[in-house]
Amino acid sequence: MNAITLFIVAVLAALSAAAASMGNPSTAVLLGIAALLIAPSLKMANVWQKFVVLRAGKLHSIQGPGLFMIIPVVDSVVAVIDERIQTTAFNAEQALTRDTVPVNVDAIIFWHVYDAQKAALAITDYHQAIDRVAQTSLREMIGASMLAALLSDRKETDRQLCEDIGRKTMAWGVTVSSVEIRDVAIPEALYDAMSRQAQAEREKQARIILGAAEAEIAGKFVEAAKIYADYPAALQLRAMNIIYETTKERGATILMPTSMVDSMSPPTAVAAALAGIQRAAVGL
C-alpha cells in the first residue's frame, strides 16, 4: 500500500471511529466500508513504473505513472514493470574459440523494457530469459571468433553481441542498449606461448625493417660510387672531410704516409715526380 492510500484509509478510519463515538453508527459503517474499499482499490505508480491490470482474466489496461483505481476482486495487478535501464552480468566459462582455445569471458548487458504489455504477458520471467539468452549468444560468438580477434577487437564484439541479443529480446518488449565485455581470461599455460609468439613477431618485424634499411643504404652507396668514379676530385674532398671531422671530434693526431697524401692530390704528386726527374738529369 502506497503512502497516499494509507493516509486516506487512516483518515477514513479515524472519521469512522469519531462517528461511532458520537452515536452515529450508520455514518461510521459507511466510512469503514469506504476505507475497506479504498485500501485495495487506490494504486499509485511511480514515474518509471507501469502496472499491468487484468479484468476477469483479460488485459484491461496499462496504468501509470500516478494514481489510478481498480475494482477489487474483478481487477488484478499481475505485473509491475520497471522501465528504467537495468544491468545484467553474465559469463561464459571454458568456452572454446574457433581455434579451440578455452576462455572465460565476463560481460555486462544494459537493457530496459519498452513495452510493458509484452514483458508481462509474452514471457514468464523476462529477467531470467535475458540472462539465459545473453549467455547463449556469448557462447555462440566465442565459438565463431578467433582468440586474437576476441582479444583485440572488443568494440566489434560488443556491437555484434548487442545486435544478436537485441534481436532475440525484441519480442519480449525488451531492448538492449549496449553490451560490454569486461574480461577475457585464458589458461595460464598459454601466456608463455603467446609471449614467445609476440616476441617472434617483433623480431621478425625488426629484421624486415633492418633489411630494408640495409638495401636503401646499399643503393645510396652505389650512387655515391658512381659519382666518385665520374668525379675523382669529389672522392678526394670526401676523404679530406672525413679526416678533418675525425680530428675535430676526437681530438686525435693522425699520421698518414706521404703516398696517401699524394694520392689525395694527384697534380702535386706529378709535379714532384717531374722535379725529381729534372734534378737527376742535371746531376748526370
C-alpha positions in Angstrom: 0.0 0.0 0.0 1.4 3.4 -1.0 1.6 6.4 1.3 -1.3 8.3 -0.2 -3.7 5.3 0.0 -2.5 4.6 3.6 -3.2 8.3 4.5 -6.7 8.2 3.1 -7.6 4.9 4.7 -6.2 6.2 8.1 -8.4 9.4 7.8 -11.5 7.4 6.9 -10.9 5.0 9.8 -10.4 7.9 12.2 -13.6 9.6 10.9 -15.5 6.3 11.3 -14.3 5.9 14.9 -15.3 9.5 15.6 -18.7 9.0 14.1 -19.2 5.8 16.2 -18.2 7.7 19.4 -20.7 10.5 18.6 -23.5 8.0 18.3 -23.9 7.9 14.6 -23.4 4.2 13.7 -24.6 4.4 10.1 -22.1 7.0 9.2 -19.4 5.1 11.0 -20.3 1.9 9.0 -20.2 3.8 5.7 -16.9 5.3 6.4 -15.5 2.0 7.5 -16.7 0.3 4.3 -15.2 3.2 2.2 -11.8 2.6 4.0 -12.0 -1.1 3.3 -12.8 -0.5 -0.4 -10.2 2.2 -1.0 -7.4 0.2 0.6 -7.2 -2.4 -2.3 -8.6 -0.1 -5.0 -6.4 3.0 -5.0 -3.0 2.4 -6.5 -0.1 4.6 -7.3 2.7 4.1 -9.9 6.0 5.9 -9.9 7.2 7.7 -13.0 9.3 4.7 -14.0 6.6 2.1 -13.3 3.9 0.5 -15.4 1.1 -1.6 -13.8 -0.5 -4.3 -15.9 -4.1 -4.7 -15.0 -6.3 -7.7 -15.9 -10.1 -7.6 -15.6 -11.7 -11.0 -15.2 -8.6 -12.6 -16.7 -8.3 -10.4 -19.7 -6.0 -7.4 -20.3 -7.8 -4.3 -19.2 -5.1 -1.5 -19.2 -1.6 -0.5 -18.6 -1.6 2.1 -15.8 0.9 4.6 -14.6 2.5 6.8 -13.6 0.3 8.4 -11.0 -2.8 7.4 -9.1 -5.4 5.1 -10.6 -8.3 3.0 -9.4 -9.1 -0.7 -9.9 -12.2 -2.7 -9.0 -11.4 -5.1 -6.1 -11.8 -8.8 -6.9 -12.7 -8.2 -10.6 -9.4 -6.4 -11.4 -5.9 -7.6 -10.5 -2.4 -6.2 -11.0 -0.4 -9.1 -12.5 2.9 -7.2 -13.0 4.7 -4.1 -12.1 7.2 -3.3 -14.8 10.3 -1.1 -14.1 11.1 0.8 -17.3 14.5 2.1 -16.1 17.7 1.0 -17.7 19.0 -2.1 -15.9 22.2 -4.2 -16.0 22.7 -7.9 -16.0 26.1 -9.5 -15.6 26.7 -12.8 -17.4 29.7 -15.0 -18.3 30.8 -18.0 -20.3 33.2 -20.4 -18.6 35.5 -22.7 -20.5 34.0 -21.8 -23.9 36.1 -22.8 -26.9 37.1 -20.3 -29.5 37.2 -21.0 -33.2 40.9 -22.0 -32.9 40.0 -24.4 -29.9 41.3 -22.2 -27.1 39.3 -22.4 -23.8 38.5 -18.9 -22.5 36.4 -17.4 -19.6 34.5 -14.3 -20.7 32.7 -11.9 -18.4 30.3 -9.3 -19.8 27.5 -7.0 -18.8 24.4 -6.0 -20.7 22.4 -2.8 -20.4 18.7 -3.1 -21.2 15.3 -1.7 -20.5 11.6 -2.6 -21.1 10.0 -0.5 -23.8 6.7 -2.4 -23.9 5.2 -3.3 -20.5 2.4 -5.4 -22.0 4.8 -7.8 -23.9 7.2 -8.0 -20.9 4.3 -9.1 -18.7 2.3 -11.3 -21.0 4.6 -12.7 -23.7 7.1 -14.4 -21.3 7.0 -15.8 -17.8 10.2 -14.2 -16.4 11.9 -11.7 -18.7 14.8 -11.2 -16.2 15.8 -14.8 -16.3 15.2 -15.1 -20.0 17.6 -12.1 -20.7 20.3 -13.8 -18.6 19.9 -17.1 -20.5 19.8 -15.6 -24.0 22.8 -13.4 -23.2 24.9 -16.4 -22.1 23.9 -18.4 -25.2 24.7 -15.6 -27.5 28.1 -15.1 -25.8 29.0 -18.7 -26.3 27.9 -18.7 -29.9 30.0 -15.6 -30.5 33.1 -17.1 -28.8 32.7 -20.3 -30.9 32.7 -18.3 -34.1 35.7 -16.0 -33.2 39.4 -16.5 -33.2 41.2 -15.8 -30.0 43.3 -12.9 -31.5 40.1 -11.1 -32.7 38.4 -11.7 -29.4 41.3 -10.0 -27.5 42.0 -7.2 -29.9 38.6 -6.1 -31.4 36.4 -5.6 -28.3 34.2 -2.9 -29.9 33.2 -5.1 -32.8 32.5 -8.0 -30.5 30.3 -5.8 -28.2 28.4 -4.5 -31.2 27.8 -8.0 -32.6 26.6 -9.2 -29.2 24.3 -6.2 -28.8 22.6 -6.9 -32.1 22.3 -10.7 -31.5 20.8 -10.3 -28.0 18.6 -7.4 -29.0 17.1 -9.3 -31.9 16.1 -12.1 -29.6 14.6 -10.0 -26.8 12.6 -7.7 -29.1 9.6 -10.0 -29.0 9.5 -9.7 -25.2 9.3 -5.9 -25.2 12.9 -5.5 -24.1 15.5 -3.5 -26.0 19.3 -3.8 -25.5 21.2 -0.6 -25.2 24.7 -2.0 -25.2 26.9 -4.9 -24.2 30.4 -4.6 -22.8 32.9 -7.4 -22.4 34.7 -6.8 -19.1 37.4 -9.6 -19.1 38.7 -12.3 -21.4 40.7 -14.9 -19.3 42.8 -17.5 -21.0 44.6 -20.5 -19.4 47.9 -19.8 -17.6 49.7 -22.3 -19.9 49.0 -20.1 -22.9 50.5 -16.9 -21.5 54.1 -18.1 -22.2 53.3 -19.4 -25.7 51.6 -16.1 -26.6 54.6 -14.1 -25.2 57.0 -16.1 -27.3 54.8 -15.6 -30.4 54.6 -11.9 -29.8 58.4 -11.7 -29.3 59.0 -13.7 -32.5 56.6 -11.3 -34.4 58.5 -8.3 -33.1 61.9 -9.8 -34.0 60.6 -10.6 -37.5 59.4 -7.0 -38.0 62.7 -5.7 -36.7 64.7 -7.9 -39.2 62.4 -6.7 -42.0 63.0 -3.1 -41.1 66.8 -3.7 -40.8 66.9 -5.4 -44.2 65.0 -2.6 -45.9 67.4 -0.1 -44.3 70.4 -2.1 -45.5 69.0 -2.2 -49.0 68.4 1.5 -49.0 71.9 2.2 -47.7 73.5 -0.1 -50.3 71.6 1.8 -53.1 73.0 5.1 -51.8 76.5 3.7 -51.7 76.1 2.6 -55.3 75.0 6.1 -56.3 78.0 7.6 -54.4 80.4 5.2 -56.0 79.2 6.2 -59.5 79.6 9.9 -58.6 83.1 9.3 -57.2 84.0 7.3 -60.3 82.9 10.1 -62.6 84.4 12.9 -60.4 87.7 11.8 -58.6 88.0 15.2 -57.1 84.8 14.6 -55.1 86.3 11.4 -53.6 89.4 13.4 -52.6 87.3 16.1 -51.0 85.3 13.5 -49.1 88.4 11.8 -47.8 89.8 15.1 -46.6 86.5 16.0 -44.9 86.5 12.6 -43.1 90.0 13.2 -41.8 89.0 16.7 -40.6 85.9 15.5 -38.9 87.7 12.7 -37.2 90.4 15.0 -35.9 87.8 17.6 -34.8 85.5 15.2 -32.8 88.1 13.0 -31.1 91.0 15.5 -30.7 93.5 12.9 -32.1 96.6 13.3 -34.2 96.5 11.3 -37.4 99.8 10.1 -39.1 99.5 9.5 -42.8 102.1 8.2 -45.2 103.2 10.6 -47.9 101.9 8.3 -50.6 98.4 8.6 -49.2 98.7 12.4 -49.2 100.0 12.3 -52.7 97.1 10.1 -53.8 94.7 12.7 -52.5 96.5 15.4 -54.5 97.5 13.9 -57.9 98.7 17.2 -59.6 101.1 17.8 -56.7 102.4 14.3 -56.9 103.0 14.6 -60.7 104.8 17.9 -60.2 107.1 16.4 -57.5 107.9 13.5 -59.8 108.9 15.8 -62.7 111.1 17.9 -60.4 112.9 14.8 -59.3 113.5 13.6 -62.8 114.9 17.0 -63.8 117.3 17.0 -60.8 118.5 13.6 -61.7 119.1 14.7 -65.3 121.2 17.8 -64.2 123.3 15.6 -61.9 124.2 13.4 -64.9 
